């Protein structure tokens, strides 16, 4: 006897969710949050960004969220929500106020930061360059002058040599293409250039510095029992053509942006065999309309995805698609940044669960993911956006510097402690 069984798409989806709920993330999975020094420490007055804010009349970071002073408290809160790792950056301009000086008291500060992380059972992941440069370095031509590469390598050698017994995951650069695009093509970040020629020079020098830095870090660890994992973070978006007029040209611009901004750098560094893993930063999907060379972002009421309070299109499916595309490199992946800024608190939890759902689907489909870091641990200073962005697991009152754990952070903490996705 045969029974006619009708299964709806909704029932299939619920069944799939139940299956996912019973699949744990890999053992030793890194559950973390990320921060960067300039955005949260405060008082980075020797940085080119500090000078840029004054020159452009932008909102100034000043004390940011005072993490330089409150780092112990912040890491205790991270432990409270069951994180097991924190990614942070060292501020080069603090360490080297001029080209010949290393400040022992600032080096000691970062040693205390790492010791605090270890005390709170938080694995340190260190970024050496997160967009900002010492003012003296910028005054010497910054990354557009190949002679300046040596200054960065000297700083890298010094810090890695000091921290090698406490750190084994290094990110040499954060999002170099984002830095080049905003600083040398759009001109909205320091050094404020709008020159393809200078952009190419600066990018080539950063790539050269990365490859040299990768080799230097390996050399520094060669007499230890530790095998360091070294990479950079790569910001990846899914670019889709805007549905408005000029559809064919919009498709061309989306193709160009995808080729230029997403995978060619990973292709190149992978061929050079100087990536131990892929550090993925993913936030959103972008719609593109035709404009000379790279095209431009399209905001339209025709697009179906929800926008967060910065106007970014939220697309968990695009996150899954990116992870699947990265599978071709046959390298481990650590999601070093993923997060959102919202005006409605309920959207944080939705974004988190939907993106972790996509992450778990990708893992189940054979993508080797070692960890996930929410951006960011704290509400902080979001570059030209100032304090508009509210990305933190921990909310910051900028008037009092009081911290408050957001409700969705407790959901994240439960996922971290159980190492499995939790669906409401």
C-alpha positions as CSV (number, residue, x, y, z in Angstrom):
1,X,0.0,0.0,0.0
2,X,1.4,3.4,-1.0
3,X,0.7,6.6,1.0
4,X,0.6,9.9,-0.8
5,X,2.9,12.2,1.2
6,X,3.0,15.9,0.3
7,X,6.1,17.8,1.6
8,X,6.1,21.6,1.3
9,X,9.2,23.7,0.8
10,X,8.7,25.1,4.2
11,X,8.8,21.6,5.7
12,X,11.9,20.8,3.8
13,X,13.5,23.9,5.1
14,X,12.6,23.1,8.7
15,X,14.0,19.6,8.3
16,X,17.2,21.1,7.0
17,X,17.5,23.4,9.9
18,X,16.9,20.6,12.3
19,X,19.7,18.6,10.6
20,X,22.0,21.7,10.9
21,X,21.2,22.0,14.6
22,X,22.6,18.6,15.2
23,X,25.8,19.3,13.4
24,X,28.6,20.8,15.6
25,X,31.2,23.1,14.3
26,X,34.7,21.5,14.0
27,X,36.7,20.8,17.1
28,X,39.0,23.6,18.3
29,X,36.9,26.1,16.4
30,X,37.9,29.7,17.1
31,X,34.9,31.7,18.3
32,X,36.0,35.3,18.5
33,X,35.6,39.0,17.9
34,X,37.8,41.5,16.2
35,X,39.0,45.0,17.0
36,X,41.6,47.4,15.6
37,X,43.8,49.7,17.6
38,X,43.0,53.0,16.0
39,X,39.3,52.3,16.1
40,X,39.1,51.5,19.8
41,X,42.2,52.5,21.7
42,X,42.1,56.3,21.6
43,X,45.0,58.6,21.8
44,X,46.7,57.5,18.5
45,X,47.9,61.1,17.8
46,X,51.0,60.1,15.8
47,X,48.9,58.4,13.1
48,X,48.2,59.6,9.6
49,X,44.5,59.1,10.4
50,X,44.6,61.6,13.2
51,X,46.1,64.2,10.9
52,X,43.6,63.3,8.2
53,X,40.6,63.9,10.5
54,X,41.8,67.4,11.3
55,X,42.6,68.2,7.7
56,X,39.3,67.0,6.3
57,X,37.1,68.3,9.2
58,X,35.9,64.8,10.0
59,X,34.7,63.5,13.3
60,X,37.8,62.8,15.3
61,X,38.5,59.5,17.1
62,X,40.2,61.2,20.1
63,X,39.7,58.7,22.9
64,X,37.7,56.3,20.6
65,X,36.2,53.9,23.1
66,X,39.2,54.1,25.5
67,X,40.2,50.5,25.0
68,X,43.8,51.4,25.6
69,X,42.9,52.0,29.3
70,X,40.0,49.5,29.6
71,X,41.3,46.5,27.8
72,X,41.3,44.2,30.9
73,X,37.6,45.0,31.5
74,X,36.8,44.5,27.8
75,X,38.5,41.1,27.7
76,X,36.7,40.0,30.9
77,X,33.4,40.8,29.1
78,X,34.6,38.8,26.1
79,X,35.2,35.9,28.4
80,X,31.8,36.4,29.9
81,X,30.1,35.7,26.6
82,X,32.3,32.6,26.1
83,X,34.6,33.8,23.3
84,X,37.8,31.9,23.0
85,X,39.8,34.3,20.8
86,X,40.3,38.0,20.1
87,X,41.8,39.5,17.0
88,X,43.4,42.9,17.6
89,X,46.0,45.1,15.9
90,X,49.2,46.7,17.1
91,X,49.4,50.5,16.4
92,X,52.7,51.0,14.5
93,X,52.6,54.7,15.2
94,X,52.6,54.1,19.0
95,X,55.5,51.7,18.8
96,X,57.6,53.9,16.4
97,X,57.0,57.6,17.0
98,X,59.8,58.2,14.5
99,X,61.8,56.1,12.1
100,X,64.6,55.2,14.5
101,X,62.7,54.8,17.8
102,X,60.9,51.9,19.4
103,X,59.1,52.9,22.6
104,X,59.6,50.3,25.3
105,X,56.6,51.4,27.3
106,X,54.3,50.9,24.3
107,X,55.8,47.5,23.6
108,X,55.2,46.7,27.2
109,X,51.5,47.8,26.8
110,X,50.9,45.3,24.0
111,X,52.6,42.6,26.0
112,X,50.1,43.3,28.8
113,X,47.3,43.2,26.3
114,X,48.3,39.7,25.2
115,X,48.9,38.5,28.7
116,X,45.4,39.7,29.6
117,X,44.0,37.8,26.7
118,X,45.8,34.6,27.7
119,X,44.7,35.1,31.3
120,X,41.1,35.2,30.1
121,X,41.6,32.1,27.9
122,X,41.3,34.2,24.7
123,X,43.7,33.2,22.0
124,X,45.4,36.3,20.5
125,X,45.3,36.8,16.8
126,X,47.5,39.8,15.8
127,X,47.2,42.2,12.9
128,X,50.4,44.2,12.2
129,X,48.9,46.8,9.8
130,X,45.2,47.8,10.0
131,X,45.0,50.8,7.6
132,X,46.9,53.3,9.7
133,X,50.5,54.5,9.3
134,X,52.9,56.5,11.4
135,X,52.7,60.2,10.4
136,X,56.5,60.2,9.7
137,X,56.0,57.2,7.3
138,X,53.2,59.0,5.5
139,X,55.4,62.2,5.2
140,X,58.1,60.1,3.5
141,X,55.7,59.0,0.8
142,X,54.0,56.1,2.6
143,X,53.3,53.0,0.5
144,X,53.8,54.8,-2.8
145,X,57.6,54.8,-2.3
146,X,59.3,51.3,-2.4
147,X,62.1,52.6,-0.1
148,X,59.7,52.7,2.8
149,X,59.0,48.9,2.7
150,X,62.1,48.5,4.9
151,X,60.7,50.6,7.7
152,X,57.6,48.3,7.9
153,X,59.8,45.1,7.8
154,X,61.9,46.5,10.7
155,X,58.8,47.0,12.7
156,X,57.5,43.6,11.8
157,X,60.7,41.8,12.8
158,X,60.8,43.6,16.1
159,X,57.2,42.9,17.2
160,X,57.1,39.3,15.9
161,X,60.4,38.6,17.6
162,X,59.1,39.9,20.9
163,X,55.7,38.1,20.7
164,X,56.6,34.8,19.1
165,X,56.3,32.9,22.3
166,X,52.7,34.2,22.8
167,X,51.2,34.4,19.3
168,X,51.0,31.9,16.5
169,X,48.4,33.5,14.2
170,X,49.5,36.6,12.3
171,X,47.8,38.9,9.8
172,X,50.3,41.1,8.1
173,X,47.8,43.4,6.5
174,X,44.1,44.1,6.8
175,X,42.2,44.5,3.5
176,X,45.0,46.0,1.4
177,X,42.7,46.5,-1.6
178,X,40.2,48.4,0.5
179,X,43.0,50.6,1.7
180,X,44.3,51.3,-1.8
181,X,40.8,51.9,-3.2
182,X,39.8,54.4,-0.6
183,X,43.2,56.0,-0.1
184,X,44.6,56.2,-3.7
185,X,41.6,56.0,-6.1
186,X,38.5,57.5,-4.3
187,X,40.7,59.7,-2.1
188,X,38.4,59.6,0.9
189,X,41.1,58.1,3.2
190,X,44.7,59.2,3.7
191,X,46.8,59.9,1.7
192,X,43.8,61.3,-0.2
193,X,45.1,60.6,-3.7
194,X,43.1,60.0,-6.8
195,X,45.7,58.4,-9.1
196,X,45.6,55.0,-10.7
197,X,49.4,55.3,-11.2
198,X,50.1,55.9,-7.4
199,X,47.5,53.2,-6.5
200,X,49.4,50.6,-8.6
201,X,52.7,51.6,-7.0
202,X,51.3,51.5,-3.5
203,X,49.6,48.1,-4.0
204,X,52.7,46.6,-5.5
205,X,54.8,47.8,-2.5
206,X,52.2,46.4,0.0
207,X,52.2,43.0,-1.8
208,X,56.1,43.0,-1.8
209,X,56.0,43.9,1.9
210,X,53.6,41.1,2.6
211,X,55.7,38.5,0.8
212,X,58.9,39.6,2.6
213,X,57.0,39.8,5.9
214,X,55.7,36.3,5.4
215,X,59.2,34.9,4.9
216,X,60.6,36.9,7.8
217,X,57.9,35.6,10.2
218,X,58.7,32.0,9.1
219,X,62.4,32.7,9.7
220,X,61.8,34.1,13.2
221,X,60.0,31.0,14.2
222,X,62.4,28.5,12.7
223,X,64.2,27.7,15.9
224,X,61.0,27.3,17.9
225,X,58.6,24.3,18.2
226,X,55.8,26.5,16.9
227,X,54.6,26.6,13.3
228,X,53.0,30.0,12.8
229,X,49.9,30.6,10.6
230,X,50.4,33.7,8.5
231,X,48.0,35.5,6.2
232,X,46.3,38.8,5.5
233,X,42.6,39.6,5.6
234,X,40.7,39.8,2.3
235,X,37.5,41.7,2.0
236,X,35.1,39.9,-0.4
237,X,31.7,41.0,-1.7
238,X,29.3,39.5,-4.1
239,X,28.8,42.1,-6.9
240,X,25.5,42.0,-8.7
241,X,24.4,44.3,-11.6
242,X,21.8,46.9,-10.7
243,X,18.4,46.1,-12.3
244,X,17.9,49.6,-13.5
245,X,18.7,50.9,-17.0
246,X,21.9,50.0,-18.8
247,X,21.6,46.4,-17.6
248,X,24.4,45.1,-19.9
249,X,26.8,47.8,-18.9
250,X,25.9,47.3,-15.2
251,X,26.8,43.6,-15.7
252,X,30.1,44.6,-17.1
253,X,30.9,46.8,-14.1
254,X,29.9,44.0,-11.7
255,X,32.3,41.7,-13.6
256,X,35.1,44.2,-13.4
257,X,34.6,44.8,-9.7
258,X,34.5,41.1,-9.0
259,X,37.7,40.5,-10.9
260,X,39.6,43.5,-9.5
261,X,38.5,43.5,-5.9
262,X,37.8,39.8,-5.0
263,X,40.1,37.0,-6.0
264,X,43.1,38.1,-8.1
265,X,45.2,39.0,-5.0
266,X,44.4,35.6,-3.4
267,X,45.3,33.9,-6.7
268,X,48.6,35.7,-6.9
269,X,49.6,35.1,-3.2
270,X,48.5,31.5,-3.4
271,X,50.7,30.9,-6.4
272,X,53.6,32.4,-4.4
273,X,52.8,29.9,-1.6
274,X,52.7,32.6,1.0
275,X,49.2,32.1,2.5
276,X,48.8,29.6,5.3
277,X,45.1,30.3,5.4
278,X,42.6,32.7,4.0
279,X,41.5,35.5,6.4
280,X,38.0,36.3,5.0
281,X,36.2,39.6,5.8
282,X,32.6,39.5,4.6
283,X,29.7,41.9,5.3
284,X,27.3,42.3,2.5
285,X,26.2,42.1,-1.1
286,X,26.7,45.1,-3.4
287,X,24.7,46.1,-6.5
288,X,26.8,47.8,-9.2
289,X,26.0,50.3,-11.9
290,X,28.1,51.3,-14.8
291,X,30.6,54.1,-14.4
292,X,34.0,54.6,-15.9
293,X,36.5,51.9,-15.1
294,X,35.3,50.3,-11.8
295,X,31.7,51.2,-11.8
296,X,29.9,52.4,-8.7
297,X,27.6,51.2,-6.0
298,X,23.8,51.2,-6.8
299,X,21.2,51.9,-4.2
300,X,17.7,51.1,-5.5
301,X,14.3,50.3,-4.2
302,X,14.2,47.4,-6.7
303,X,16.7,45.3,-4.7
304,X,15.1,42.8,-2.5
305,X,17.6,42.4,0.3
306,X,17.3,44.3,3.5
307,X,19.7,47.2,4.2
308,X,21.3,47.8,7.6
309,X,21.6,51.3,9.0
310,X,24.7,52.0,6.9
311,X,22.8,51.1,3.7
312,X,24.6,47.7,3.2
313,X,22.6,44.9,1.6
314,X,22.3,41.9,4.0
315,X,22.7,38.6,2.1
316,X,23.6,35.4,4.0
317,X,23.3,33.5,0.8
318,X,26.1,35.6,-0.7
319,X,28.2,34.7,2.3
320,X,27.7,31.0,1.5
321,X,28.5,31.6,-2.1
322,X,31.8,33.3,-1.3
323,X,32.8,30.5,1.0
324,X,32.1,27.9,-1.7
325,X,34.2,30.0,-4.2
326,X,37.1,30.1,-1.8
327,X,37.1,26.3,-1.6
328,X,39.2,26.2,-4.8
329,X,42.3,27.4,-3.0
330,X,42.4,24.2,-0.8
331,X,43.4,26.4,2.1
332,X,41.8,26.7,5.6
333,X,39.6,29.7,6.0
334,X,39.1,31.9,9.1
335,X,36.3,34.3,8.9
336,X,38.1,37.3,10.5
337,X,35.3,39.8,10.2
338,X,31.5,39.4,9.8
339,X,29.0,41.7,11.3
340,X,26.4,44.4,11.0
341,X,25.4,47.8,12.4
342,X,21.6,48.1,13.1
343,X,19.1,50.6,14.4
344,X,16.8,47.8,15.4
345,X,18.4,45.5,18.0
346,X,16.4,42.5,16.8
347,X,18.3,42.5,13.5
348,X,21.6,41.7,15.1
349,X,20.5,38.3,16.2
350,X,18.9,37.6,12.8
351,X,22.0,38.5,11.0
352,X,24.2,36.4,13.3
353,X,22.1,33.2,13.0
354,X,21.5,33.5,9.3
355,X,25.2,34.0,8.5
356,X,26.3,31.2,10.9
357,X,23.6,29.0,9.1
358,X,25.4,29.8,5.8
359,X,28.8,29.1,7.4
360,X,27.6,25.7,8.7
361,X,26.2,24.8,5.3
362,X,29.5,25.6,3.7
363,X,31.4,23.5,6.2
364,X,28.9,20.7,5.6
365,X,29.7,21.1,1.8
366,X,33.4,20.6,2.4
367,X,34.8,24.1,3.1
368,X,37.5,23.9,5.7
369,X,36.7,26.7,8.1
370,X,38.8,27.1,11.3
371,X,37.0,30.0,13.0
372,X,34.6,32.9,13.0
373,X,35.2,36.4,14.4
374,X,32.4,38.9,14.8
375,X,33.2,42.5,13.9
376,X,33.5,43.9,16.4
377,X,33.9,43.3,20.1
378,X,33.0,46.9,20.8
379,X,31.2,49.7,19.2
380,X,34.1,51.8,17.9
381,X,35.3,54.5,15.5
382,X,34.4,53.5,11.9
383,X,36.8,55.6,9.9
384,X,35.0,58.2,7.7
385,X,31.6,57.0,9.2
386,X,32.8,58.2,12.7
387,X,30.6,56.8,15.5
388,X,27.6,56.1,13.3
389,X,28.4,52.4,13.0
390,X,27.3,50.2,15.9
391,X,28.9,46.9,15.2
392,X,29.8,45.8,18.8
393,X,28.8,42.7,20.7
394,X,29.3,45.3,23.5
395,X,27.6,48.6,23.3
396,X,29.6,51.7,24.3
397,X,28.3,54.9,25.8
398,X,30.8,57.4,24.4
399,X,30.0,60.0,27.0
400,X,30.8,57.7,30.0
401,X,32.6,54.8,28.3
402,X,30.3,52.5,30.1
403,X,30.0,49.1,28.5
404,X,26.8,47.0,28.0
405,X,26.6,43.6,26.5
406,X,24.0,43.5,23.7
407,X,21.3,40.8,24.0
408,X,22.3,39.1,20.8
409,X,25.8,38.7,22.2
410,X,24.5,36.3,24.8
411,X,23.0,34.2,21.9
412,X,26.4,34.3,20.3
413,X,28.0,33.2,23.6
414,X,25.7,30.2,23.9
415,X,26.6,29.2,20.4
416,X,30.3,29.5,21.3
417,X,30.0,27.5,24.4
418,X,28.1,24.7,22.8
419,X,30.0,24.8,19.5
420,X,26.8,24.4,17.6
421,X,24.2,26.6,15.9
422,X,21.2,27.5,17.9
423,X,18.0,28.4,16.0
424,X,15.1,30.0,17.8
